[in-house]
Amino acid sequence: MKQISADIAIIGAGPAGLAAAITAGEHGLEAVVFEKSAVAGGTANMGMGPFGVESRIQKERMVPITKEEAFKMFMDYVHWQADAHLIHDYFWKSGETIDWLEDMGVEFAEPAKWYPTSMQTWHVVLPEGGGKPGPRAASAMTKVMYERAQELGVQFYMSTPAIKLIREDDYVCGLIARSEDEEYEVTADAVIIATGGFGDNPEMIKQYIGLTYGKDISHTRVPGLDGDGIKMAWEVGAGKSRMDMESGLSSLISGPKSGFTGLHVFRQPSCLLVNSESMRVMDESILENGAISKNVAMLQKGHTLYNILCDSIVEDYRRNGVDYPSGVFRFNPAEGFHEAFLKAQEMYPESLFMAESIEELAELMGLDPQQLRKTVDEYNTSCDNHFDDLYCKERRYLRPVQGRIFYGLKMILGGYGSLGGIKINYKFEVITEDHEVIQGLYAIGTDACDIYAGTYLYHLPGNTMGFAINGGRLAVEHILEYFAELEAAGEEKEQ
Ligand SMILES: Cc1cc2nc3c(=O)[nH]c(=O)nc-3n(C[C@H](O)[C@H](O)[C@H](O)COP(=O)(O)OP(=O)(O)OC[C@H]3O[C@@H](n4cnc5c(N)ncnc54)[C@H](O)[C@@H]3O)c2cc1C
């Protein structure tokens, strides 16, 4: 077994681990990073960018939101079911963190919203070498971060997962990591866990969240996110924090593999959404906020909703553009919808349906034809009257479901990975169920991100990546305080 010693050992080289590594390097600390996969960047390599408020770019572009407003918005949204001190420190740091990343060489586009009424806090990264931002743009950021950490002398051990923490008395003082051909025993004054949660572990999702992967939920599974850090922390006494999925209302089709851009038409406010009893259950315009519409689905049988569209609405969207254009996908998804639908239906016959009448569509989707007919008739009457007495959908979105072709989409939860698992305090120190600090042990990013009280906050977009990066920086700043305390205690003992 190879022996290594360092000031800080970091487990995971996603955005959280990388931010911690750079901050450690900036303060002259000796840091080692153990990463399970062969590449750095973690899930952020698939994402677009982090949250920030009062960044230099926002100020230059006169984006009006302040950190005070964002803080109040956040705390109200979660009913204060998040550590307010931690949220304060995260938000107050977040603008300067965007500047820090920029100074490192990361380029950002105009701060973006997730949907029209959300805030412009999403600092979408520009791809390397210029061009327009798009899916996976944040990989350009993690590349810069990885290079910066190496420049600062951080040692990376790739394809070398950590497998165990070493705890002596009240302290965590190291870890064991193992590559294909070597085992390492690492001694460190502080260990930071940043392993990205359990999004690739259906058993944990079932056990701790109660959702069955592929049935109740489909989401991006990032290989290697097995909950390692969470399990290692629990083994040394960490408390369990609220666990959830970062999810929204979606379908089995979501994901880059399908290539079905028409899904964006099914996310428009003029759709009709019913539950398995063919009853309308929501103002469909809240589809813009996937996390809230997910909550509606969670109340329904099978956590499923049935989305119904018709060719006349698609045609309206084709001619006039959609109500909710995407800041990421800059095209009209209603263009070529029918052809794209047919192609996607071949791949996903269990999720996509098409018929020439509402009754026939109901049969195909496993719904009651008579009840669906009744619901559609009632809804169409509301559209004709320009007044939705049931759920108060805005008049401009009330387009009747009528035409020659009817399209159906079965919707379940979809998401980006897990949230939470390790209990921490505002210093990112890992604590027991009884709130006792496990000295020397810190958790950041997804493994510790239990701040949304069950409904992810798309309203302040970029939030999980923002939590990861800012948490990485803040944790190391708290570790510096901890080291100073250890040193002071040592000197006192000597005297
Ligand atoms: C498609 C997609 C798009 C997204 N877009 C955005 C976005 O635009 N904005 C936003 O805010 N969020 C976005 N997210 C979420 C965001 O990417 C995550 O919140 C963020 O990456 C979490 O960072 P992390 O460092 O905690 O974990 P991760 O990025 O998941 O990194 C964890 C790392 O730990 C490693 N690891 C796991 N186990 C071990 C072990 N035992 N030992 C060593 N290493 C280990 C993993 O290999 C991985 O590299 C997106 C997610 C997805 C799936």
Ligand as a Chemical Component Dictionary entry (heavy atoms), coordinates in Angstrom:
data_LIG
# 
_chem_comp.id                   LIG 
_chem_comp.type                 NON-POLYMER 
_chem_comp.pdbx_formal_charge   0 
_chem_comp.three_letter_code    LIG 
# 
loop_
_chem_comp_atom.comp_id 
_chem_comp_atom.atom_id 
_chem_comp_atom.alt_atom_id 
_chem_comp_atom.type_symbol 
_chem_comp_atom.charge 
_chem_comp_atom.model_Cartn_x 
_chem_comp_atom.model_Cartn_y 
_chem_comp_atom.model_Cartn_z 
_chem_comp_atom.pdbx_ordinal 
LIG C1  C1  C 0 -27.644 16.904 -18.352 1  
LIG C2  C2  C 0 -27.351 17.726 -17.124 2  
LIG C3  C3  C 0 -27.311 19.102 -17.246 3  
LIG C4  C4  C 0 -27.083 19.890 -16.100 4  
LIG N1  N1  N 0 -27.027 21.249 -16.251 5  
LIG C5  C5  C 0 -26.849 22.027 -15.163 6  
LIG C6  C6  C 0 -26.754 23.447 -15.290 7  
LIG O1  O1  O 0 -26.738 23.988 -16.390 8  
LIG N2  N2  N 0 -26.665 24.165 -14.138 9  
LIG C7  C7  C 0 -26.665 23.584 -12.892 10 
LIG O2  O2  O 0 -26.644 24.282 -11.888 11 
LIG N3  N3  N 0 -26.668 22.239 -12.760 12 
LIG C8  C8  C 0 -26.751 21.462 -13.862 13 
LIG N4  N4  N 0 -26.734 20.099 -13.725 14 
LIG C9  C9  C 0 -26.408 19.536 -12.395 15 
LIG C10 C10 C 0 -24.902 19.747 -12.090 16 
LIG O3  O3  O 0 -24.126 19.246 -13.147 17 
LIG C11 C11 C 0 -24.528 19.074 -10.776 18 
LIG O4  O4  O 0 -25.300 19.668 -9.761  19 
LIG C12 C12 C 0 -23.042 19.259 -10.428 20 
LIG O5  O5  O 0 -22.203 18.722 -11.421 21 
LIG C13 C13 C 0 -22.740 18.604 -9.080  22 
LIG O6  O6  O 0 -21.379 18.729 -8.821  23 
LIG P1  P1  P 0 -20.593 17.719 -7.847  24 
LIG O7  O7  O 0 -19.167 18.091 -7.947  25 
LIG O8  O8  O 0 -21.256 17.711 -6.540  26 
LIG O9  O9  O 0 -20.839 16.275 -8.463  27 
LIG P2  P2  P 0 -20.469 15.678 -9.887  28 
LIG O10 O10 O 0 -20.353 16.739 -10.888 29 
LIG O11 O11 O 0 -21.429 14.607 -10.141 30 
LIG O12 O12 O 0 -19.012 15.077 -9.671  31 
LIG C14 C14 C 0 -18.775 14.015 -8.784  32 
LIG C15 C15 C 0 -17.466 13.351 -9.143  33 
LIG O13 O13 O 0 -17.133 12.398 -8.142  34 
LIG C16 C16 C 0 -16.610 11.232 -8.752  35 
LIG N5  N5  N 0 -16.739 10.087 -7.835  36 
LIG C17 C17 C 0 -17.841 9.338  -7.544  37 
LIG N6  N6  N 0 -17.532 8.394  -6.636  38 
LIG C18 C18 C 0 -16.214 8.551  -6.333  39 
LIG C19 C19 C 0 -15.298 7.869  -5.464  40 
LIG N7  N7  N 0 -15.666 6.827  -4.706  41 
LIG N8  N8  N 0 -14.015 8.292  -5.422  42 
LIG C20 C20 C 0 -13.593 9.328  -6.193  43 
LIG N9  N9  N 0 -14.410 10.003 -7.054  44 
LIG C21 C21 C 0 -15.709 9.627  -7.097  45 
LIG C22 C22 C 0 -17.424 11.105 -10.007 46 
LIG O14 O14 O 0 -16.763 10.298 -10.965 47 
LIG C23 C23 C 0 -17.528 12.577 -10.450 48 
LIG O15 O15 O 0 -16.453 12.951 -11.273 49 
LIG C24 C24 C 0 -26.903 19.291 -14.840 50 
LIG C25 C25 C 0 -26.932 17.902 -14.730 51 
LIG C26 C26 C 0 -27.150 17.119 -15.860 52 
LIG C27 C27 C 0 -27.191 15.624 -15.727 53 
# 
loop_
_chem_comp_bond.comp_id 
_chem_comp_bond.atom_id_1 
_chem_comp_bond.atom_id_2 
_chem_comp_bond.value_order 
_chem_comp_bond.pdbx_ordinal 
LIG C1  C2  SING 1  
LIG C2  C3  SING 2  
LIG C2  C26 DOUB 3  
LIG C3  C4  DOUB 4  
LIG C4  N1  SING 5  
LIG C4  C24 SING 6  
LIG N1  C5  DOUB 7  
LIG C5  C6  SING 8  
LIG C5  C8  SING 9  
LIG C6  O1  DOUB 10 
LIG C6  N2  SING 11 
LIG N2  C7  SING 12 
LIG C7  O2  DOUB 13 
LIG C7  N3  SING 14 
LIG N3  C8  DOUB 15 
LIG C8  N4  SING 16 
LIG N4  C9  SING 17 
LIG N4  C24 SING 18 
LIG C9  C10 SING 19 
LIG C10 O3  SING 20 
LIG C10 C11 SING 21 
LIG C11 O4  SING 22 
LIG C11 C12 SING 23 
LIG C12 O5  SING 24 
LIG C12 C13 SING 25 
LIG C13 O6  SING 26 
LIG O6  P1  SING 27 
LIG P1  O7  DOUB 28 
LIG P1  O8  SING 29 
LIG P1  O9  SING 30 
LIG O9  P2  SING 31 
LIG P2  O10 DOUB 32 
LIG P2  O11 SING 33 
LIG P2  O12 SING 34 
LIG O12 C14 SING 35 
LIG C14 C15 SING 36 
LIG C15 O13 SING 37 
LIG C15 C23 SING 38 
LIG O13 C16 SING 39 
LIG C16 N5  SING 40 
LIG C16 C22 SING 41 
LIG N5  C17 SING 42 
LIG N5  C21 SING 43 
LIG C17 N6  DOUB 44 
LIG N6  C18 SING 45 
LIG C18 C19 SING 46 
LIG C18 C21 DOUB 47 
LIG C19 N7  SING 48 
LIG C19 N8  DOUB 49 
LIG N8  C20 SING 50 
LIG C20 N9  DOUB 51 
LIG N9  C21 SING 52 
LIG C22 O14 SING 53 
LIG C22 C23 SING 54 
LIG C23 O15 SING 55 
LIG C24 C25 DOUB 56 
LIG C25 C26 SING 57 
LIG C26 C27 SING 58 
# 
